Structures are given as C-alpha cells and as structure tokens.
Amino acid sequence: MSAAEMMYRQLGISRKVYEYGEKIWEALSGRFQEIDRISEYNQIKVIAAMQNQKVSEACLLGTTGYGYNDLGRDTLEKVYADIFHTEDALVRPQITCGTHALALALLSNLRPGDELLSPVGKPYDTLEEVIGIRPSRGSLKEYGISYSQVDLLPDGSFDYENIRKAIKPCTKLVTIQRSKGYQTRPTLSVERIGDLIRFIKEIRSDIICMVDNCYGEFTETIEPSDVGADLVVGSLIKNPGGGLAPIGGYLAGKKECIENAACRLTTPGLGREVGASLQALPSFYQGLFLAPSVTANAMKNAIFAANIYEKLGFSVVPNGTEPRYDIIQAITFGKPEGVIAFCRGIQQAAPVDGHVTPEPWDMPGYDSPVIMAAGAFVSGSSIELSADGPIKPPYTVYFQGGLTWQHGKFGIMKSLQSLVEQGMIPSNFDGTGE
C-alpha cells in the first residue's frame, strides 16, 4: 500500500473507492495536458496585461475614506480591460457578489420602458427577483422594465426564429448566461456566444449584448468580449479571484456601459472616482495572477467527477469526454438523498468546517430549499471546492471548484464514499470502473 493510499484510508476512503478513483484518473492524462496548455496561454495573457499597465508595488497599498486617486484600484481596472480586450472595466470590493454585479449592469443600463431579453432560457435563480419574475422590492419590473425570454431548443441550440420575433423596438439589452445555472443544459462556448451576438447585432446593432461570464473565465483562450459582447460580468470569488479575493465583482466592456454602472454603484456625479479599495488590492492582484492555474485545477476536478459518476450510470452534464466551457459539473441522482449525500461528502473533505454536516435550507433568492457544501477560506467562494443544489426534481447536484487538483480529487472520492455508505451505489460496485 502506497503512502498516499494510506492517507486516503485514514481519512475514510475504502480500498474499492480508492482503486476506482485511481483507474479513472490514470485515463485522463491527455485531457489534463490539454487544460494545462489553455492555462499556460491565459497565464501569459494575465502577466502581459499586468506588465502593459505597469503594475507596481504602490498598486498594492490601497486607500480608505473616499478612495480618491486610488492608483491600485484604477490600475487593476485597466488590467481587466486589457485581459478582456474592452474599452473599460469596473472592479470593486463594493460589488458584493455575482448577482450584484449582474443587477448593477442591468439596473444601470436599462431605463423605464426598455425590455430585457434572455435568448437562452430562464436565468439563474437569484436573478429572478432582480428581473421581477418573482416579485421583489426594487426589481426591474418595479421600474417599468419588461422582460421576455426564448428557451433553447430541446437539443440545446438557439431558437433563432423565435429570437428574431422576440426582438422589439423596446428591446434594449440581451442577457446571455454562459453557464448552466441550476439547469442541465449545455454551457455555452465562447464561439457559440459569438454566433448568437452576431445574429442579434444583424437585427439591431444598438442592442447591448451582456454575458454573464460567471464560472467561465479562463476556461478558453478567448472571452465573450472577444466575440462582440458589449459587457461581460462576473464575480471575484469565482474564477478571476483565484481563491484569494475575499469579495468583489467585475464588469468589463464598452466605456458608456461601464460609466453607467459606476454611477449606479456609487452615486451620480461621483461615479468611479470614489470607492476605497481598503486592504483588498493584494488579494485582487495576486488572485488574478493565480486565476488561470486555479481555474485549470477546477476544470480537472470537474472532468474527474464527470468520469467517476458517468461510469457508475448517473446522468452527467457535460459528459466525461465533452469539451469544457466552465468549471461546473452537473450530476443527476433522481432523489434528494443523492444530492444530500454528495454534498456531505464534499464537506467532509474541506480544510475549513470539515466537521460540519450541511443541511438543506430556505436560502434567500431561491424558490426551494438549497443544500450547499463549501468548507472555504473565503465564505461562499465557489472557486474553492464546493457543491450545491436545489432540493427539487430532477435532484441534480452542481459541483465546482477546487484550488488544487489534489484537493478536488480527494473531495470527489469522499463524495463517492458518502454515496456508497448511503447505499446509493450499485451493490456490485467493485472499484474497476467497468
């Protein structure tokens, strides 16, 4: 027995589970090399942007109070604009989460009488109250902004005919969610997003095309802003924060859209000139520097999880061989016990709160109880090893993150061990992967 296996065994992984995991891992070397090549490209791109914008030691110092003339904050925003090849960017600790970043983009660039269109189906659950699909104080609907959507076709392709019909004179902004959210649809590649944007711009060139880029940054060598997106939006406690950013979000895109967002984030007349960076800048810069490598680890973890569970007969999206365009892996168990057992296994692998047992609860912004496993150094950080899912049919868990491949591998094996102990794995499971 190897030293590594002995450690796994001490932490509750059975011989069968360990051997099964090793066989899966050994077959993935080619996929992992491909991910490393993408990571290498993105790493150099980030370094080039930091050098182009002359990041210096002074950029790490931060400000307090009003935050006037914050060199580090302003330089970081130039770095983001450089990486995303956009006119401007807004990167702030005052943006509290990904949903806040998206709400900021929408509320600042839409006006009463405008319409928001989603051509990729229902957005992520927490945006429903932002839009007003579910009534909520301060929603777009309360401000007289209407909403329409066109669902994807059953095969996951765009319904171009009905998208064309849905675009009206009042359609001001189109929101394109790159990742799957709490759905089992395919994640959109940057190439497909580009196809959709070109189609929309041919109908009306003045429509703002915004991409919810959460979970997708650095998974490819290009970003949605490289294929025509006017705005890309995301969270710093996901991919671009590299696991170090303690809070924050970003918007990158057309200068007018960014200025609108800055005035909504702070106040008209002051805009981006205020907003102290406090002590966040070192983690913002270093997290961004690490982000391509950390994202690559998360992608490896997702591929490993897909192969582990697909070979046991569970439905997984994407499957074990499909290309990856985000870090999320959906696994459908068909019963709530599967979602709960999986999340408890992930929690048991955590370096923080590994002794805690997650339970479903009525989390704000969701229409059903949600269970979340995240023993993270940054609370709620989903670039760290985490899993969550709504307790409703088809009972799918959404797994993501892992700052290191080794931690992700251990966490996935703990999830499998949890399912084995709950009797949810076939009794003839023998660790061969056959």
N, C-alpha and C positions, 0 to 999 in steps of 0.2 A: 504494500500500500504506500503510495507516494505521500510526501509531507502535505501537499495540497489537499489530497483526498482526506487525510486525517483531520485537517482543519474543517473541511466540509462536514465530515461525520460528527465532529464535536459540536457543530452548530446545527445539528438536527437533520442533515441531508442523508437519506438512506443510500445504500450501495446502488440499488436499482435506479434511483433518480440521478445519482451522480454519473453512473455509466451512460445513461441515456443522454444526459446533457453533454458529456464529452463527445459522444458519437455525432451529435448534431453540430457541435462547434467545429470538429475536425473537418466537416464537409463544407465549411463556409469560408475558407481562406481566400478563395477567388473573389467573392463578394466584398470581403473586408478590404482587400487590396484596392478594389475599385473605389470604395469610400475614402480610403486614405489618399488617393490621387485627387479627389474633389477637395478634401480637406487641405491638402498642400496648396492647391491653387488659391483657395479662399484665404489661407493664412498669409500668403504673399500679398494678396489684394489688400488685406487689412493693414499689413505693415507698410505697404506703399502709400496708402491713404494717410496713415499717421505721419509718415515722413514728408509727404506732399504738403501737409498742413502744419508742419514744423511743431509737432507736439514736443513740449519741453517740460522740465521738472516743475516750472512755475505753473503749468496747467493742472497740476495735481493738488494745488493748495486750497482751492475753494473759497467761498465767500459766505458772509452772513447778512442779516438785515435785508435790505432791498435787493442786493445782488447786482448793483450797477457795475458795469465794466468787468464782468467775470470772465477772465481770459480762458480758463479751463473749460467752462460751460460753452462759450461761444466757439472755441476751437473744436470741441467734441462734436458740435453740431455740423461744423464744416467737414469733419472726418466722416460722419454718417452720410452727408450729401455726396462726398467723394466715393464712398463704398457703393452707394446705391445709384450713382450717376444721376443725381437730381439737382435741381436748382437750389434747393434749400432743405433744411431739416430742423426739427424741434425735438430735443432730447432732454427730458426733465425728470427730476425726482418728484415733482409735484403731480405728475401723471401717475396715478396710483396703481393701475393695472391695465391689462389689455383691453378690457371692456371700457374702461375710462378713456383710453386712447382712441378707440373707435367712436365712442359717443362724442368725444371732443371734435373729431374730424367731421362727423355728421352735423352736430349742432352748430358748428362754426361755418359750414359751407352750404347749408340749406336755409331757406327762408320760407315764411308762410306762403302757401300756395304752390310750393315746389313738391315734386314727388320723388321718392326714393324707390329704386327698383333693384331687386335681387334676381338675377337671371340664373342662379344656381340653387334655387330652392330655399327652404327655411334656414335662417341664420342660426348661429349658436344660441342656446337657451337664454343666456344673460342679456342678449341684445333684444329679446322680445319686448322687455319692458322699456328699453331705450326707445325703440320704434313706436311702441304703443299697441303691439299685437296683443299683449296682456296689459290692461290698464295700469298706469303707474304715474306718480307725480313727476311732472317735468319732462314727459316723453315728447318725442317729435309730434305725435298726434295732437297733444295739447297745444302745440304751437302752430297747428294748421298745416302740418306737413304730412302728406299722404304716403302710402306705401303699397307696392304691388310686388308680386314675385312670379317667376316662371320656374316650375320644377324641372329638374333634369329628366331626361327620358329614361325609361327602365334600364337601358344599357349604360347609363352614366354619361351619355353625350348631351350636348347642349341642344335645346329645343329652339333652333334658330327661327323657325317660322313664327312661333308664339312670342319670342323675344322681340322680333320686329313689330308685331302687333301691340306689344305692351309699351313700347316707347311712344310717349305722347309729347305734345308741346311743353307740358309742365314737368316732364322728366328732367331732373337737374343732375342727379348723381346715381351712379350704378355701383353697388357694393358687391364685390366678388370675394367670397370666403374660400381661401386656398385649401385649408384643411377640412377634415370631415365633420368636426364638432362631435356632437352626440348622435351621429348617424353612421351608417355603414356604407356610405357612398365612397367612390374613389377620391383620393386627394388630387387636386388639380396640379399638373406640371406647369412650369412657367411657360413652356411652349403653348400649351392649351389655353392658358390665360391670355397669351398674346393673340391667339386666333380670335378669342371672344372679344377682346378690346378692339381689334381691327374691324370686326363686324359692326360693333356698336358705333365706332367713330365714322364708319362709312355712312351710317344712317344720320347721325348728328355729331359733328366734330366737337361741339361745345359741351357735350355731356362729360362730367367729371367721372373718371373711372378710378374707383378706390379699391385696393386689395387689402383684405385682412390677411396679413402675412404671418400671423402667429403660428409657431411651430415649423415654419418653412425656411427661415433664414439659414443660409449656408448649406442647405442640403443639395443645392445645384451650384453650378458655376455662374449662373445669372440669376437676377432677381426680377420680380414683376415690373419694376421701374425700367428695366432694360428692354421691355417689350411693349411700352406705351402706357403703363399705369400713371395716372396723374398724382396719385397718392398711394403710398404703402405705409401700413400701420402695424405696430407690434408692441410687445411687452418686453421689458428688460429682465424679468425673472423667468423668461423663456430663453430661446437660443442666443440672442445677441448679448445677453448679460453674462454668459459664460459661467453661470453658477455663482458669481461673486457680487453682481449688482444686488443691493438689498431692496430695491424698489425701482419704479420708473417705467416709462414708456417712450416710444418714439413715433414721429411722423416724418416721412421724407417724401418730397415731391415738388410740385410747382410752387413758385415763390408766393403767389397770391393765396393759394390754399393754406400754406404754412403760416403766413401772416394772419389770415383769418383765425386759424387755430390758436395762435399765440395771444391774440386779443380776447379770445373766449376763455383761454386758460387763466389769464391774469385779469386784465381789465382794458377796455378801450382807451387808447391814448398812451398806455404804458407798454402793452404787448410784451414782446420778448425781452425788453430791456430790464425787467425785474424778474426775480425768482432765484434766490440764493441757492447755490449748489451744496452748501454746508460741507459735510465731510464725505460726500458720495463720490467725488470725482476719481479717486484712485481705483475704487472698485469698478466704476463705469469703464475706465480706460483699460484696466487690466482684464476685466471680464470680456470686453470686446476683443482684446488681443487673443484670449484663450478660446473664444466662441467657436471658431472653425474646428478646433480639435475636440472640444466638448460635444459639439453637435455631431461630429463623426462617431464618437463613442455612443451617443444616444441612438444613432441610426443602426449601429451594430447590435445594440441591445434589442431594438425593435425587430430586426431581421431574425435574431436568435429566438425571440419569443414567438414570432410567426411560425418558424420551423418546428419549434418544440410542440406547439399546440395543434398545428395543422396535421402533423403526422399522428396525432392522437385522435383525429377525427373531428376536431372542432372547426367551426367556420371562422376564418380569419381574413381581415381586410387591412392592408394588402396581403396577398398570399406570400408564401415563402420565397418565391422567385421573382415577383414583380419588381419593377423599378420603384425607388423611394423618393417621394417629394415632400415629406415631412417626417417628424420623429414619432408620430403616434401609431400605435398598433391596436386595432380593434379585435377583440376575441369574444365570440358569442357563445354563451353557455346554455341559454334557453331556460334557465331557472335562477332565481335570486341567490340561492345558496352558492352557486358557482362564482358569481361576481364578488360576494362577500368573502368566500374562502380565498380567492385570488388576491384581493386587496389585503387581507390579513397576512398572507404570506409575504407580500411586498413590504408591509410594515415591519415584519419580524426581521427583515434584512437591513433595516435602517440604522445608521450610526447614531441618530438622534431619535428618541422616543421609540426605540425598538421594542420596548416592553409594553407599549400601548396597544390596545385592541380597537381598531376602527369600527364604528357602527354607522349605519345609515341615519341621516338626519335631514330635517327640512332646511336646507341651506338657502340663504337669500338669493333670489334671482332665478330659481329653478321651480318647475311645476310638479316635481315629485321628489321623494327622498333621494338623497345622493350619498354614496359612500366614497370616502377619499382616504387613500393611504399615501402619506408623504412625511417621512421622518427626515425633514430637511434642515439644513443650516440656515436657510432663508425661508421663513414661513410661507407656505403655498407655492414655493418655487417648483415649477413643473419641468425645468430642465434638469432638476435633480430627480433621482429615481422615484417615480410616483405612479399611482394608478387611481382611477376613479370611474364612476359610472352611475347612471340613474337606476333606481330600483323599479324598473318597469320593462315590459316586453320590448324587445326580444331578450332582455337581460344580457347586455353587452358591456364588457369592461374595456376601458381605454387606458392603455399602458404607454408611458413615455418617460424619457429622460434617462439619467444616469451619468454622473460627471466622469466616471471611468467605466471602461468596458468590464473590468473585473467585478466592480460592484453590481453592475447590471446583470451580469451572468449569475452571480450569487442570488440576487433578488428574484430572478425568473425561476431559478431552481427551488427557492423557498416557496414561491407561489405554487409550483407543481407539487412540492411536498405537502403543502396545505390541502390541495385538492385530493391527493392520494389519501391523506388521513381522513378526509371527509367522505371517502367512498365515491368520488366523482370521476375517477379514472377507471377504465375497464379492469376487472379483476385479473385478467390475464396479462396485464402490463408487466413486461419483463425487462425493460430498460434497453431494448435493442433498437427502438425506433422503427421497427418493421410494422 
